[in-house]
Amino acid sequence: MEDKIAMKLKVTQENLNKALGLVARVASTRATLPILSNVLLKIEDNRLNVSATNLDIAISCELGAQVAAEGSLTVPARLLQDFVSSLPAGVIELEQDEQRLKVTTDSYKSVVNGVSAEDFPVMPAIEGGTSWKIAGPLLKKALQQVLIAASGDESRPVLTGVYFHTVDGVLYMAATDSYRLAEKRLVKMKEKVQLLIPATALHDVLRIINDYDDEITVVHDEQQVQFRAGDVELVARLIEGNYPDYRKLIPASFATTALVPRSELVNITKVSSLFARESAGSIVVSVDEPSESIWIHAVASQLGENNATLKVDAKGSGSITLNSRYLLDGLQAMDVKAVQLGFNGKLEAVMITDVDSDDYLHIIMPLKS
């Protein structure tokens, strides 16, 4: 026999729009289960809980509401999000009528057809698990610096994740697609952490914590991880498998180094990359100690060629062929005045670090010149 409890509540357009903006993106229109393209609206503890899932990631957001009656219903995510965002600011009344949702404002009366909440899949709760906290701005910056190096190639699932792990009581984050590697040192930590989190889930975490300045609570067990920022919660399945021992790839010393103003290096790399489009972004970076200069050379047989040079503090001389996009990504991930480039000959990786801090490194494998 069908449950006759029908939800009825009032909520502000601003709060509901914000919640749908955070949550609805996870709802998948291409899913094999049609209900996965819906959001779940549910009253819990006199608050409205809005959630969506694609079975790998689930996001839920709680918001204050004036509740007249409890209940739950799922409705198409895309339609509800687009509709609510188009409404003027003010109070929206939501009322459930069996499998339909009546949405009423001062000037609109609409009905959205839904599906029973009973069929909506729920991610299993994390029982026990390890819990720790991290400052929102620190996590945000770290994700912005590390996510760029994660792979999008599903044939090697391990590389599509970001590796959170502790070494000697310090938490690190790392990502690599085997062409480049980014590592960020975060905080001292008593707990032992070893998590491989899908980059796709962390892009959603980044959206959620974009303007969140407080602490974020992270809870995880063998299968899942949960990030909680205020009233928003994200749960994701972990990637199974062993992460490569990437720390063996980090060079201990360099034959050639250059201290370079970052913004100027970004500029000459951008200009050179225009000429390198034909050659899959290939540029030659040369450091010369006697003339204290670095120059970037790009040749495109059809388009012409480009040489750009900067005065730098150089030790040793040498040149290396790199993908200009990877070099730009690495430089743009670092919000610093000056960077150090270091490499050992044509065939070994180049490492970019901040001159004043050693908490982030970016390594790029050379192209075969």
Secondary structure as UniProt FT lines:
FT   STRAND          8..12
FT   HELIX           13..23
FT   HELIX           24..26
FT   TURN            29..30
FT   HELIX           34..37
FT   STRAND          38..44
FT   TURN            45..46
FT   STRAND          47..53
FT   STRAND          57..64
FT   STRAND          66..69
FT   STRAND          72..76
FT   HELIX           77..86
FT   STRAND          91..97
FT   TURN            98..99
FT   STRAND          100..104
FT   STRAND          109..113
FT   HELIX           117..119
FT   STRAND          130..135
FT   HELIX           136..146
FT   HELIX           147..149
FT   TURN            154..155
FT   HELIX           157..160
FT   STRAND          161..167
FT   TURN            168..169
FT   STRAND          170..176
FT   STRAND          180..188
FT   STRAND          194..198
FT   HELIX           199..208
FT   TURN            209..211
FT   STRAND          215..220
FT   STRAND          224..229
FT   TURN            230..231
FT   STRAND          232..237
FT   HELIX           246..249
FT   STRAND          256..261
FT   HELIX           262..275
FT   TURN            276..281
FT   STRAND          282..288
FT   TURN            289..292
FT   STRAND          293..300
FT   TURN            301..303
FT   STRAND          304..311
FT   STRAND          313..315
FT   STRAND          318..323
FT   HELIX           324..332
FT   STRAND          338..343
FT   TURN            346..347
FT   STRAND          350..354
FT   STRAND          360..364
//
